[in-house]
Amino acid sequence: MKSHRIFLLVFVLIVFASFDNIVAEDWKIYKSDHFSVYYEDNLGFAQRVGYKAEEYYKKIDRNVEFTRFGKFWTFDKRCKIYIYANKKKYLENNDIPLWSAGFANYKKKEIVSYKESVNFLTSLLPHEMTHLILADFIGNNIPLWFNEGLAVNMELTSKLRYANAIKQELKKGKSLSIHEVFDKTNYPEDNEKVLLFYSISYSLVDFLRSKGQYRFTNLCRALRDGKSFEDALRTSYQFDFENLARLDKKWQEHIRE
């Protein structure tokens, strides 16, 4: 359980890190359609980062369909990804904690990490990309749980961790409700509650996605248009959930299957 606590604390802080100074003596640049990958000494890895980023870009777009409403992240609007050669240089050039594996600067649309960062390509990169895309497409009208839930859904790893956490809560005989995450605008302070927050958020977004791509993209579009989540849910899932109470009931049935 200690490892869970460390992981969650680090990840939450990584998600909301925002630093202004990115310094390196000699950045080289590899450009893909939607990304500018800044690297120091390994073109092969930079190309791999660009390739994976483009894959995630398409995957996120299939869920949100943000490209239907304009060209995202092209030409001078590309997302910037900075990859330091090693952790030592990464720490020396950024004002961050020693345990940091990477961070995103949402104002500048930048993601920063280093070559040996564990799970960068499978977890941190798609997670942070999701946050950046949702911020660009929807703006501030994103419930915290929805933002984190979709970001975890886009990862290649970590999902099993959260699915198991739900199962463990149910084995303990605890009842779970969507209202444990719906009203939160900040992360829980207790590490155990952070785990539960991420787990419910992931599971709930996964449940909404399972009802069909068309409904889910309509939900994202309604949030983009400024509707409250309940109104967006009603217009997008009217034949499944006419209100939050119905969604809560159906989701609780789903996690007990």
C-alpha positions as CSV (number, residue, x, y, z in Angstrom):
1,M,0.0,0.0,0.0
2,K,2.9,2.3,0.6
3,S,3.9,2.1,-3.1
4,H,0.3,3.1,-4.0
5,R,0.6,6.2,-1.8
6,I,3.9,7.3,-3.2
7,F,2.7,6.8,-6.8
8,L,-0.5,8.7,-6.3
9,L,1.1,11.6,-4.5
10,V,3.8,12.0,-7.2
11,F,1.3,11.7,-10.0
12,V,-1.1,14.3,-8.7
13,L,1.8,16.7,-8.3
14,I,3.1,16.0,-11.7
15,V,-0.3,16.6,-13.3
16,F,-0.6,20.1,-11.9
17,A,3.1,21.2,-12.0
18,S,3.7,24.4,-14.0
19,F,7.2,25.7,-14.3
20,D,8.4,28.6,-16.5
21,N,12.0,27.8,-17.1
22,I,13.2,25.2,-19.5
23,V,16.9,25.6,-20.0
24,A,19.3,23.5,-22.1
25,E,22.5,24.5,-24.0
26,D,21.8,22.7,-27.3
27,W,18.3,21.6,-28.0
28,K,17.7,19.7,-31.3
29,I,14.2,19.6,-32.7
30,Y,12.3,16.7,-34.3
31,K,8.9,17.8,-35.7
32,S,5.9,15.6,-36.4
33,D,2.5,16.8,-37.6
34,H,1.3,18.0,-34.2
35,F,4.4,17.9,-31.9
36,S,7.8,19.6,-31.7
37,V,10.1,17.2,-29.7
38,Y,13.1,18.9,-28.2
39,Y,16.0,16.5,-27.4
40,E,19.7,16.7,-26.5
41,D,21.4,13.6,-27.9
42,N,19.1,10.8,-29.1
43,L,17.2,11.4,-32.4
44,G,15.9,7.8,-32.4
45,F,14.2,8.3,-29.0
46,A,12.8,11.7,-30.1
47,Q,11.3,10.1,-33.2
48,R,9.8,7.4,-31.0
49,V,8.3,10.0,-28.7
50,G,6.9,11.9,-31.7
51,Y,5.4,8.6,-33.1
52,K,3.8,7.6,-29.9
53,A,2.5,11.2,-29.3
54,E,0.8,11.1,-32.7
55,E,-0.8,7.7,-31.9
56,Y,-2.2,9.1,-28.6
57,Y,-3.4,12.3,-30.5
58,K,-5.5,10.1,-32.8
59,K,-6.7,8.0,-29.9
60,I,-7.9,11.0,-27.9
61,D,-9.4,12.5,-31.0
62,R,-11.5,9.4,-31.6
63,N,-13.0,9.9,-28.1
64,V,-13.4,13.7,-28.1
65,E,-13.4,14.5,-31.9
66,F,-11.8,17.9,-31.3
67,T,-10.3,18.0,-34.8
68,R,-13.8,18.3,-36.3
69,F,-13.9,21.9,-35.1
70,G,-10.6,23.1,-36.5
71,K,-7.0,22.1,-36.9
72,F,-5.4,21.4,-33.5
73,W,-1.7,21.7,-32.7
74,T,-0.4,22.2,-36.3
75,F,2.4,24.4,-37.5
76,D,3.3,27.0,-34.9
77,K,0.6,25.6,-32.5
78,R,2.3,22.3,-32.1
79,C,2.6,20.9,-28.6
80,K,6.2,21.0,-27.3
81,I,7.8,18.0,-25.7
82,Y,11.1,18.5,-24.0
83,I,13.2,15.3,-23.4
84,Y,16.4,15.7,-21.4
85,A,19.2,13.2,-21.9
86,N,19.0,12.0,-18.3
87,K,17.4,12.7,-14.9
88,K,20.5,14.7,-13.7
89,K,20.1,17.3,-16.4
90,Y,16.3,17.3,-16.0
91,L,16.6,18.2,-12.3
92,E,19.4,20.7,-12.8
93,N,17.5,22.7,-15.4
94,N,14.1,22.7,-13.7
95,D,12.9,23.8,-10.3
96,I,11.2,20.6,-9.4
97,P,11.2,18.0,-6.6
98,L,13.9,15.2,-6.8
99,W,11.2,12.5,-7.2
100,S,9.6,14.1,-10.3
101,A,9.4,12.0,-13.4
102,G,7.9,14.7,-15.6
103,F,5.5,17.6,-15.7
104,A,3.2,19.6,-17.9
105,N,3.0,23.4,-18.3
106,Y,-0.6,23.9,-19.4
107,K,-0.3,27.6,-20.1
108,K,2.6,27.0,-22.5
109,K,1.3,23.7,-23.9
110,E,4.5,21.9,-22.9
111,I,5.4,18.4,-21.5
112,V,8.8,17.9,-20.0
113,S,10.6,14.7,-19.0
114,Y,13.8,12.8,-19.5
115,K,14.8,9.7,-21.5
116,E,14.9,7.2,-18.7
117,S,11.7,8.3,-17.1
118,V,9.7,5.2,-16.1
119,N,6.3,4.9,-17.8
120,F,6.8,8.2,-19.7
121,L,5.7,6.7,-23.1
122,T,2.9,4.5,-21.7
123,S,1.5,6.6,-18.9
124,L,2.6,10.2,-18.4
125,L,2.7,11.2,-22.0
126,P,-0.9,10.2,-22.9
127,H,-2.2,11.4,-19.5
128,E,-0.8,14.9,-19.9
129,M,-1.7,15.1,-23.5
130,T,-5.4,14.4,-22.6
131,H,-5.3,17.2,-20.1
132,L,-3.8,19.6,-22.6
133,I,-6.3,18.7,-25.3
134,L,-9.3,19.0,-23.0
135,A,-8.1,22.4,-21.9
136,D,-7.8,23.5,-25.5
137,F,-11.1,22.1,-26.6
138,I,-13.4,22.5,-23.6
139,G,-11.7,25.2,-21.6
140,N,-12.5,25.6,-17.9
141,N,-15.8,23.7,-18.0
142,I,-14.3,20.4,-17.2
143,P,-15.3,18.6,-14.0
144,L,-12.1,17.5,-12.2
145,W,-13.2,13.8,-12.1
146,F,-14.0,13.8,-15.8
147,N,-10.6,15.4,-16.7
148,E,-8.7,12.8,-14.6
149,G,-11.0,9.9,-15.6
150,L,-10.5,10.4,-19.3
151,A,-6.7,11.0,-18.9
152,V,-6.4,7.6,-17.1
153,N,-8.5,5.9,-19.8
154,M,-6.0,7.1,-22.4
155,E,-3.0,5.5,-20.6
156,L,-1.7,2.1,-21.6
157,T,-0.8,1.3,-18.0
158,S,-2.2,2.1,-14.5
159,K,-5.8,1.2,-15.4
160,L,-5.7,-2.2,-13.8
161,R,-4.5,-0.5,-10.6
162,Y,-7.6,1.6,-10.4
163,A,-10.0,-1.2,-11.5
164,N,-8.6,-3.4,-8.7
165,A,-9.1,-0.6,-6.1
166,I,-12.8,-0.5,-7.0
167,K,-13.0,-4.3,-6.5
168,Q,-11.2,-4.1,-3.1
169,E,-13.7,-1.4,-1.9
170,L,-16.6,-3.6,-2.9
171,K,-15.0,-6.7,-1.2
172,K,-14.9,-4.7,2.0
173,G,-18.7,-4.2,1.7
174,K,-18.4,-0.5,1.1
175,S,-21.0,1.3,-1.1
176,L,-19.6,3.5,-3.8
177,S,-21.4,6.5,-5.4
178,I,-20.6,8.9,-8.2
179,H,-21.2,11.7,-5.8
180,E,-17.9,10.9,-4.1
181,V,-16.2,12.5,-7.0
182,F,-18.8,14.8,-8.7
183,D,-18.7,17.8,-6.4
184,K,-14.9,17.9,-5.9
185,T,-13.0,20.8,-7.3
186,N,-9.7,19.8,-5.5
187,Y,-8.0,16.5,-4.8
188,P,-8.6,14.8,-1.5
189,E,-5.8,15.4,1.0
190,D,-5.8,11.8,2.3
191,N,-3.8,9.4,0.0
192,E,-6.3,6.6,0.4
193,K,-9.1,8.9,-0.7
194,V,-6.9,10.1,-3.7
195,L,-6.7,6.5,-4.8
196,L,-10.5,6.1,-4.5
197,F,-11.0,9.4,-6.4
198,Y,-8.9,8.3,-9.3
199,S,-10.5,4.8,-9.3
200,I,-14.1,6.1,-9.4
201,S,-13.2,8.7,-12.0
202,Y,-11.6,6.2,-14.3
203,S,-14.4,3.7,-13.9
204,L,-17.1,6.2,-14.5
205,V,-15.6,7.6,-17.6
206,D,-14.9,4.1,-18.9
207,F,-18.6,3.3,-18.2
208,L,-19.8,6.4,-20.2
209,R,-17.5,5.5,-23.1
210,S,-18.9,1.9,-23.1
211,K,-22.3,3.3,-24.1
212,G,-21.1,4.4,-27.5
213,Q,-18.7,6.7,-29.1
214,Y,-21.3,9.0,-30.5
215,R,-22.8,9.7,-27.1
216,F,-19.5,10.3,-25.5
217,T,-18.3,12.8,-28.1
218,N,-21.7,14.6,-27.8
219,L,-21.1,14.8,-24.1
220,C,-17.7,16.4,-24.7
221,R,-19.2,18.8,-27.2
222,A,-21.9,19.8,-24.8
223,L,-19.4,20.6,-22.1
224,R,-17.4,22.6,-24.7
225,D,-20.6,24.6,-25.3
226,G,-20.8,25.5,-21.7
227,K,-23.5,23.1,-20.4
228,S,-23.4,21.8,-16.9
229,F,-22.4,18.1,-16.7
230,E,-26.0,17.1,-15.8
231,D,-27.4,19.0,-18.8
232,A,-24.7,17.6,-21.0
233,L,-25.5,14.1,-19.8
234,R,-29.2,14.5,-20.3
235,T,-28.8,15.7,-23.9
236,S,-26.1,13.1,-24.8
237,Y,-27.4,10.0,-23.0
238,Q,-31.1,10.7,-22.9
239,F,-32.1,7.1,-23.6
240,D,-29.7,5.8,-20.9
241,F,-29.5,8.3,-18.1
242,E,-32.1,11.0,-17.8
243,N,-30.4,12.4,-14.6
244,L,-27.5,11.9,-12.3
245,A,-29.5,9.5,-10.0
246,R,-30.1,7.2,-12.9
247,L,-26.4,7.3,-13.9
248,D,-25.4,6.6,-10.3
249,K,-27.7,3.6,-10.1
250,K,-26.6,2.1,-13.5
251,W,-22.9,2.7,-12.7
252,Q,-23.2,0.9,-9.3
253,E,-24.8,-2.0,-11.1
254,H,-22.0,-2.0,-13.6
255,I,-19.2,-2.2,-11.1
256,R,-20.9,-5.1,-9.3
257,E,-21.2,-7.3,-12.5
